Amino acid sequence: MTDTYFHQDYPFGITPMIDPDAYPSVLAVFDEFVKKYKNKPAFSCMGATLTFTDLERKSAQFCEWLQKESGLKPGDRIAVQLPNILQFPVVVWGALRAGLVVVNTNPLYTESEMEHQFNDSGAKLLVVYAGMASKAVAVQPKTSIEKIIVTELADFHKPLKGWIVNTVVKKVKKMVPEFDASKTVTLNSVMKQYPSGIVKPVAVSGSDVAVLQYTGGTTGVSKGAMLTHRNMVANMLQCTEFFNVTLQEGEETFIAPLPLYHIYAFLVHGMLLPCTGNHSVLIPNPRDLPAFVKELKQWKFSGFAGLNTLFVALCNNEGFKALDFSNLKFTISGGMALTTSAAEKWKTVTGCDVFEGYGMTETSPVLTFNPPGGHQLGTIGIAAPNTEIKIVGDDGKTLPNGEAGELLARGPQVMLGYWNRAAETSATIDEDGFIATGDIAIMQDDGFLRIVDRKKDMIIVSGFNVYPNEIEEVVSLHPSVVEAAAIGIPHEVNGEEIQVFLVVNKDVTPEELTAFCRTKLTPYKVPKNFVFRDELPKTNVGKILRRELRTQ
């Protein structure tokens, strides 16, 4: 038995090896697909569409402004805090073309979370959705952000429709809190300054960082995973091998409900689909199921990128069940574990299988994927091309097939490291380049992998990583709380919910604690359950035993 498993014998027409240096950077990928696919649709949102030519032109306009007016130089960081709207790919590609490092930022963040990420990354410029602008303006003095660019929901639509949509969002739906506009500039005004979009070429290599993608990782607070141009190119080419089994170049329409600021959707819709000339329909708010289903009616979509939570919600919606799925041939799942019941229900409703993949932010993200034509429900598939997998025991030695141990991986998609965190990087990636995933897995004899548990205490809510320490710290700030311990408990829709066990020194209600947490945490991080105890189980040295709480 070898120390590592390297899936050399790929069935299903998949090539076992790709060339991660086939493109010198993601900019070379961009230059190729905008020229090759020109007037084909690249992105659509709420009735407006950008062709590949539109994407090239608009990103060039933003890039020229960045190069001439922003004061930023190649290697500087730009924070992008946008939902799934047309401005997202324009801003991201404009920034990359200027040689900047993109810092993807969740539009649901609280001010404290924004402050941490902006300061940790050293971002100097922020492009933010208007609904978050009030928080951005408030937090700016505490951060390294020098300038804030604001964009409204429909800024890239035709003038009349854009004005109507933006007015309804602000005045009728009250979704844009008031903010001091004198401390910001608008994206539209920035774009108008350089209508010709003349880009000054920048020297970018594969080893340069393209994206700082923040994650809880396997330990500690939120950290920036440094994903290089080579990492992103490699994972794009690795995933293309799986996708090409089913998808046709330049012929597919994919629905994009998952947030582009998350690495899963960022790779699929930002790299993979454009490089194959395919079309993404952006959904700004998938939680609004009636509006979501109404949008789906407009498209003969052939692909869908989702996760367990969304599959369950849609399959329980009568409007969704009534849609025409005759063109749907490819559904992918990632970000959280796919339950058998969700996959089977999706197949019953849509007639389409769900192909589950696996990875982490630190691996750009895909490590394994279920091949079309040979997928195994309940597994995370086989290793991606050029990807080595090994399952190790507590002693670090490789285990035989069929035995459970920690999944370690090595490949060209593994991050450079954590931004400014050498110790955490060394603790996660060993001297041989293997990254410890923190997940317990089993390798089958046929090369398919199954995840059986997580080694660490990370909680995954609707595909988002939540670290218990962060929750416990916030809950413990409440004056009534003495001790707190957060765990994840199974939930059919969300994968997991956050439950907090706590000891208090005076009466406090769950409702009061929930309201308190909502002022300091993003909604998906707010605990759903509070359990009051006289004491919490601890080790001899006083460490709270989350494992025992989970067992209870």
N, C-alpha and C positions, 0 to 999 in steps of 0.2 A: 504493500500500500504506500502510495506517495504521500508526502506531507500536504500537498494541495490538490484540489480537484479543479481541473481545467477542462471545460466542456469542449473537447475537440470534435466529437462525432455529432455534429448538428444534423438532425433530420429536418424535414419541413422546408427545405430550400434555403436555409439560413447559413450564411458564410461564417465560419468560426473566427475569422480574423478581419479586422478593419485597420486602416492606416490612420492613426490619430493625428498624423502630420500631413494629411492630404491637403489641408488648408492651413496657411500660416497663422490665421486668426479668424474670429467670427466675422470680421469685416470683409474678408475674402468670400465668405459664404454669402454675406449680404449682397456684395457686388454681383455675384453670380446669379442669385435668384431674382433680383429686381430687373436685371437685363434679360434673363431667360423667359420670365413669365409676364413681364410688362403689363398688359391691360387685363390680365386675369384678376378676379377679386382676391384680395389678400385678407381683409378684415371687414366685417359688417357689424353695425350696432344701431339698434332702434331705427332702422330704415335707411341709414346712410352707409355707404361702402367706400373703402379705400382700395384702389387697385395697387399692384406692386409699383407701378410708376408713381402713383400718388404717395405711396409710402416713401419712396426714394426722394421725391421732391420736398415733401413736408419735413422729413427728418433732416434733409440738407439745409433747409431754412433755419431750423432750430440749431443745427450744428454750427452754422455760420455765426449765429448770434452768440453761441457759447464761446466760439473761438475769438470773436472780436469784442464782445461786450461784457462777458461774465467775469473776466479776470482769472478764470480757472485754467490750469494747464494739464496736459496729459498726466494721468495718475491720480489727480484729485478726485474726491468722491462727491457724487450728486445723489441726493435722496429723492426717490420717486414714490409718492404716496397717493396712488390713484386706484380707483376701481376698474372694472373691465369696460373701458370706453376707448374710442379710437385714438385718443391722445396717448394712451399708454405705449403702444408700439412705436409711435412717432417720437416720443420723448426718449425712450430707451435707446432706439437706434441712432437718434441724433446725438445722444450722449456718448455712445460707444464710438461713433464715427469721429468724435472730437477727442477720443483717447481717454475719456473719463471712466471711472469705476462706478457702476450703478449699485446703489444701496436700495434694495427693494424694501418698502416699508408698508406695513399693514394700515389701511385707512381706518380701521376700527380701534387703533391704539389710543390709550389715555395719554394725557400730557406727560406723566412720569415715564411711561414706556417710550414715548417719542424722545424725551430728554436723554434717556439712557442710550438709545440707539444712535441719535445724532452725535452725541458727545463721544461715544465709543468709536464710531466710524470716522469721526472728524469731517463729516459732510459739511461743505461750505454753501451748497445751494440746495434748495428744496422746491420740487414741483408738486403741488398739492391740489387735491379736489376741493372746490369751494366749501363743501360741507364740513371740511376739517380745518379750514383756514383760521377760524377763531382760535382753535387750540394751537395751531402753528404760530400765530402771532403772539400768543401768550407765552409760549415756551421759548421762543427765539432768543430772548436776552440771556437765557441760561445755557445756550448751546453755541456751537461753532458756526451755525447757519448765518451767512452774510446776506442772503437775498432769498425772498420767497416769491415764487411764481405760482399764480392761482389760475385754475381752469374750471369752467362750469361744465355740467353734464353734456350739453349738446353743442359745445363750441365749434366742433368740426362738421356740423350739419349745415345745410343751406341756411342763409341768414334768417329768413322768416320763420322757418320751422325751429331753428335753433333758439331764436328769441322766445317763441311760444313755449317750448319745452323748458327752457331755463326759468322763465317767468312762473310757470306752473310749479316747478320744483321749489322755487324760493317763496312765492307769495301765497300759493294755495296749499301745497303740501308742507310748507314750513320746514324744509329739510336743510336749509342753509342758515345757520346762526349768524347774527351780525358780527362783523369784524372790522378792524381799522384798515380800510383799503389803501390808505396812504403809506402803509408799511409793506405793501406788496406791489407787484406788477402782474398784468394778465398775460397768459400764454398767447392769446390772440395778438396783443400789441407787440410782443416779442417776435412772433412769426412775421408780422407785417414789416418789420424793420429791414428784413433781408429777403425780399420776394424771389430773388434770383437763386438763392441757395448755393453759393460757391463754397465748396468744402476744401479746406487745406489738408492734404493727406498727412496722416500722422504715422510715426513708426511704432508699430505694435507687434509684439512677438507672442508666440504661443504660451510662453511662461509668464506673461503679464496677467495681472488680475483683471478680469472682466466684470465680475459681480461679487459684491459682499452680501451673502445671503444669511440672514440672522436665524439662529436656531437655538433651542435649549440644549442641543447636543445630547451627550450621554451624562454629562455632569455640569453642575453650576448654573450660573445665570446665562441669559441670552448672549450668544457669541456670534461673531461674523465669520462664516466659512468663506475662505478665499477660493473662489472658483475661477480658474484661469481660462484664457481663450482656448487652450488645448483641451482642458477638461470639458468645456461646453461642446467643442467640435467633436471630440471623441464620443461623448454620450449621444449626440445627435446622430452620428454615423452608426453607433451601436443599435440605437432604437430603430433607425431606418431599416436595418436588416430584418427586424421582426415585422415592421409595418408593411414593407414591400411585398410580403407574402399575400396580402389582401388588398392593399390600397393601390390605386392607379394615379400616376403622376398627373397633377393638374386637373383632376376630375372630382375630387372629394370635397364635401362640405361638412365640417366638423362643428358641433355645438361646444361652446366654451363657457360653461357656467362657473368653473372653479377659478379662484382669483389668480390673475397673472403674476401677482407679487409672490405667490407661492412657487417654489422651484419646480414642482410637478407640472403645473400649467405653463410656467415660464418656458420650460424646455419643449413641451409638446406644441404649444401655440406660438411661441416666440422663435423657435429654431426648427423643429422637426417638420411641421406642416409648411411653413414658408419655403424651406429648402427643397420640398417636393412639389412646390407650386400649388398647394392646396389652401382651402378657404376656411377661415375661422369666424363663426358668428358669436360675438361677445355678448354675454348676459351680465349686465351691471349688478342686478340684484336677484339671484336665484331663489332667495327666501320668499319673494313675492310670487308664489306659484301660479296664480291666475294670469299675471302678466307674462310669466315665463312660458306657460303653455300657449298663450296667445301668440307669442313670438315664434314658438316652434311650429305653429300652424303655417307660417309663412315660408317654410323651407322644406325641401326634399333632402333632408340631411342623411348622410351615409355614415357618419362617425359621431361618437359621443365620448367625451372624456369626463368621468365622474368619480364618485366614491360612494361607499356604502350608505352613508346618511342620505345622500341625494337620491340614490336608486330607490330606497324605501319610501321616501316622501313622494316621489313622482308616481310610483306604482300604486300608491293609495289615493291618487288624484283621478277623479272620474274624467276630467277633461283630457288629461294625459293619455289615459287608456283608450280614448276615442281617436287619437291621432293616427295618421297613416305612416306605418313603419316599413313600408315595402322597400325603401331604399337603404334602410339601416343594416349595415353589414359588419360594423366594427365598434365595439364598446370596450373601453379600457378603464381599469380601476387601479387606484393607487392612493397613497396618503394615509390609509388606515386599512385594517384587516377587512376583507370582503367576507361576509357571512354567507353560508350556503343558502339560507332562506332568501336573502336579498338577491343573490345571483339567479336562483331558480325563478323567483317572482319576475325579475326583469326579463328572463327568457320567455316566460309565459305571456307577459304583456306585449313585448316588442318582437319576439321571435328571434332575438339576437343573443348570442353568448356574450358573457363578460370575461375579458382576458385580464387577469390580475398580474400586476408587476410588484416589485419591491425595491426599495432603496432608501436613501437618506439624503438630507440636504447636503451633507458632506461628500456625497458621491454623485452629484450633479443632475439628477438624483438616482438614475436607474442602475441597479446591479443585476437583477434577474427579471425575467418576463415569461409569461405563458405564451408559447408559440401558437398562432392561429393554425387550426387544423390538427392540433395535437395537445390542446391545453388540458390540464387536470385541475378540476375544481377542488379547492381545499389546499392547493399548493401555491407557491409564489413563482413557479416556473423553473426555467433553467438559467444558468449564468449567461450574461450578455457576452458577446464576442470580446476577446482580449481580457476577460475577467476571470481571475483566480479566486476560488472559494475554498475555505477550509473550515471544518467544525472542530473546535478544540475543547478539551476539558479544563477544569480548574487549574491543572498543572501546565497548561499551555500546549499539551501534546495533541496531535491530530487523532480524532476518534474514527472508528470504523463507520461505514454506512449503517444507518438505522439507529445510531446512538445520538442522544441529544447533547448538544454543547453550544458554546457561543459561536456565532457566525462571524468569521473574519473574511475580509475581501481585499484584493489588490487589483488595480487596473488603471488605465489612463484617465478615468473619470474621477478618481479620488482626489479630493481637494489638496491645495498646496499646504493648508493648515488653517488655524484660527487666527484671525486678525489680532496682532499684538498680544498673543497668548501662547507663548512658546511652551510653557509647562503643560497646558491643556492639550496642545497639539501632540507633545511627546507621550502623554498618557493615552491618547486615542489612536495614534499611528505608530507602529513599532519600527524598529530599525530596518526591517525588510520591506517596509512600505505597506504592510497590511493594516487596515483600519478595523478597529473593534466596533461592531455594530451595537453591542449591548443586547442583542436578541438571541434567544435560544432556538436553535433550529435542528432539523434532522435532514441528512442527505439520503435520498432513496438510491437504490441501485441503478435506476434509470437516469440519474442526474437531476431529477426534480427535487426541489427543496420544500420543506414545510416549516413554518414558524410555530413553535409550541408555547413560547412564553417570552417575556422580556426580562432580561437580567437586571436592568436598572428600574428605578421607580417612576420613570416617565409615564405620564398620563396622556393619552391621545384622544382628544375630543373633536369629532368631525374632521379628522385628518390633521388637526393642529396639535403640536407638541405643547404640553403644559408641565412645567417642573414643579413638584410638590413644595419645594423650599419657597418659591415665589408666593404661592398661595398661603402657606403657613405664616410667612412674614407679614403679609397684609392682614390676615385675620387676627394675628397676635397684636396688631396695632390698636385693635378695639379695646377700650378701657376695661371691659368686662371679662376679657379673655386672658387666662393664665397660660394655657398650653394649647397647641393645636397640631394636628397631624392630618395631612391630606392624602387620600388614595383615590385611585380610579376604580369604579365599579361598573360591571357590564351594563350596557344599554343597547337595546335592539336597534334604535335609529342612529344614535350618535357614536356608537362603538363603545364609548365609556362616558360616564358622568363623574364629576368631582364630588366626593363626599369628604367632609371634614369632621373628625372627632376632636372634641375640645373639652377642656376643663375651664370653668368660669368661677369668678369670685362674687358675682352678683347676677341677678336675673337679667336675661337678655333673650329676645325672641329670634327665631330663624329669620323672620322678616326684617328685623333690624340689622342682622348680620348681612343679609343679602343686599340691603340698601347701602350699607357701609362698603361692601366689596365692590359694588357697581361704580363707586366714585373713584376707585383706584385700579380696577382691572378691566381689560377687554371683556366684552360679554361672554365669549366662550370660556373664559377662565373663571367666571363667577361660579362658586360652588352651588350645586343644586340641593344638597342635603347636608344637614348639620346634626350630629349625634352628640349628645351631652353625656359625659362620663365623670365619675368621681376622680378617676385617675387613668392615665394612659400606660400601656405596657412598655417597659423599658429594659435595656440591657443593664448589666452590673455597673457600667460606667455612665448610665443615664441617657443613653441614646434611645429615642422612641422607636419601637419595633413596628414599622408600617406593615411588615410581612404578617405579623400576628393579627393586626387590625384587618387586613384583607381576608385572612382565614376566618375571622369571626364574622 
